[in-house]
Amino acid sequence: MGSFLEEFGAKELWQAHARIWKHALSYTRSMCLKCAIELGIADVIHSHGKPITLSQLETELRIPPARSACFRRLMRLLVRLEYFSQISESEWLKGDEAATPFEVAHGKDIFEVTKQNPEFNSLLQAGMASDARLVVQVLIRECGDVFRGLRSLVDVGGGTGTMAMAIAEAYPQLKCTVFDLPHVVAPLVGSRKVEVVGGDMFEHTTSGRGAAQVGVARLERCGMCEDPAEMQGGNSFKRGGGKVVIVEMVLNVDDSLPELSETQLLFDLHMMANTSGKQRSEAEWGKLFKSAGFSDYTLKPLLDLRSVIEVYH
C-alpha cells in the first residue's frame, strides 16, 4: 500500500505524477496550432490593428454562442502556452451541435463506446485505476481525517474499485460501496472487500447507511455536472446527514507554478475534447455547490495537482 511513498518522498512523487500528465497531454499543443491556423485567429487579431476582446474575437470568427465557453477555455490555454492554438478541430468549434469532438469522431460518447467495446473499456479502466493507486495513497496519508468518524462510504464513479478497496483496507470500520456504470463494475461483483452497485450517477446515486456517509466523486465524470440539478447524488448524501468529498483538480492559474497550471489547463482541454466535463476554479466550484443547495465547503490541496473538497449541507 505504501510502497511508492516509502521509496520516494510524497512531494517528489506527486510532482513527477503531474509532470507525466503534462507530457502525456503535450500532443494538445500541435493540435491547437493546427486549429488556430484554420480558424484564422492570428489574422483577425492582426487585421484589428490593436488588442481585441474575447467577445470581439468570437464575433469576428463567428463562434456560435454554444461554443463560446469552449473558445474561452482555448484562449486561456493559448495565453499559458504563449501561442495561439486549439485542442479541437475548427469545424467542430464552428458547428452548432453540442457533441464533443470524441462523439463527432466516433458517432457516440466515450461512455457508450466503453459499453460496446470491452477492449477499450478495459484499457480506459486500467489507466484510471493506475492513476487512482497513487492518488489514494496520498489521500489516505495527507487527508485521512476526511474518513474519520464515518460509518459508510460510496465511491461515485468508482471504476473498478481501486480507490474504495484501498480506503476499506485503511479504515476497516467503513462499509464501502463502489457505484459506477454496470459494465464498469461487473468485474467487482462478488467482491468481499466492497459492495457493488451498477447505475448512472446522473440518474441515481446510492447512499450509504448509518449516521454518516460520504460520496467520493472523481476523475473524468466529476467535472461533467453543469446543472445544479445534476448533483442529485450529492443531495442524497446531505439528506442522510453526510457529506460529499470530491477529489479533483482546482484550477490555479498561478505564474509561480507554471508547470502545475499548464498541466491543469491541458487536462481541461483533454476533458473538453473527450467528455462534456471541465476543470473548475475554486470560485466555479463554490458557485456550483451554492446553486445545488449546499451550505459550505472546505478545500485542501492534495500535493499540488489535485485537491480534496468536502461539501456540507
Sequence and secondary structure as in RCSB ss.txt:
>XXXX:A:sequence
MGSFLEEFGAKELWQAHARIWKHALSYTRSMCLKCAIELGIADVIHSHGKPITLSQLETELRIPPARSACFRRLM
RLLVRLEYFSQISESEWLKGDEAATPFEVAHGKDIFEVTKQNPEFNSLLQAGMASDARLVVQVLIRECGDVFRGL
RSLVDVGGGTGTMAMAIAEAYPQLKCTVFDLPHVVAPLVGSRKVEVVGGDMFEHTTSGRGAAQVGVARLERCGMC
EDPAEMQGGNSFKRGGGKVVIVEMVLNVDDSLPELSETQLLFDLHMMANTSGKQRSEAEWGKLFKSAGFSDYTLK
PLLDLRSVIEVYH
>XXXX:A:secstr
  HHHHHS HHHHHHHHHHHHHHHTTHHHHHHHHHHHHHTHHHHHHHH S   HHHHHHHHT  GGGHHHHHHHH
HHHHHHTS   SS HHHHH      HHHHHHSS HHHHHHH HHHHHHHHHHHHHHHHHHHHHHHHHHGGGGTT 
SEEEEET TTSHHHHHHHHH TT EEEEEE HHHHGGGTT SSSEEEE  TTT      SS  EEEEEHHHHTT 
 SGGGGHHHHHHHHTT EEEEEE EE   TTSHHHHHHHHHHHHHHHHHSS   EEHHHHHHHHHHTT  EEEEE
EETTTEEEEEEE 
